[in-house]
Amino acid sequence: MTGNVFRYASEARARGVREGRIEGQAEGVLLVLEGRGLTVSSDECERVLACTDPERLREWLTRAGTVGASAELFR
């Protein structure tokens, strides 16, 4: 029984770490756009914050430094 408790706790911790990284990437995308002085609509903001795909967020984070407008991020 004790082994299962530790396994579940470990899995929950790993899930929390993954979720935290995803949230951090989403916030990073928005911060880069904001730091560059680009306007981000509420729909765009919601779309970024709702994304749970780490690969897509990584792509957006990379592109956030070069797009001319926030809408270009999603093309």
N, C-alpha and C positions, 0 to 999 in steps of 0.2 A: 504493500500500500504506500509506504513512504517513498519508494522509487517513482511511483506514478505522480505523486504530489510534486516532487522535484522536476519531473519531466514536464508536467503541465505549467509549472511556474517558469521553467526555462523557455518553453514555447511562447508563453504570454509575454515574457520579457523581450524575446526576439521579435515578436509581432509589434510590440510597442516601439522598439528601436526602428523597425522598418517604417512604421507610420510616422514617427518623428522625422526621419530622413525625408520622407515624401512631403510632409508639411514644410520642412525647411527649404526644400527645392522650390516648392510653389511660392513661398514667400520671397525667395531669392529672385525668381523671375520678375515678380512685381517690383521688388526693390531696384533691380537693374533698370527696368523701364522707367520707374519714377526718378531714379538718379540721373538718367539721361534726359529728363524733362519731357518725356512722352506722356500723353494723356491716355489713361486706361479707363475704358468705360466700365460701368458696374457689371455688365454682361461678361465682358472679357475677364474681369477680376474674378467673378464667380466661376467662370470656366476653368481658369487656372487653379483656383483653390479646390475645385471639385475633382480635379484630375488625380487619379491614384496610380497612374502608369509611370514608374520611375524613368523609363527610357524616353518617353514623350517629354516629361518634365526636364530631363537632361538636355534634350534637343532644344526645347524652348529656352532654357537657361543660356545655352550657347548662342542661340539666335538673338536673344534679347539685347545683346551687346552690339548688334549690327543692323537691326531693322530700322527703317525710317519712320515707321508708325507702328503702334502696338497691334493693329489689325493684321499686319504682315506676319506676325508671329505664327498665325494659324494657317498660313497658306502652304 
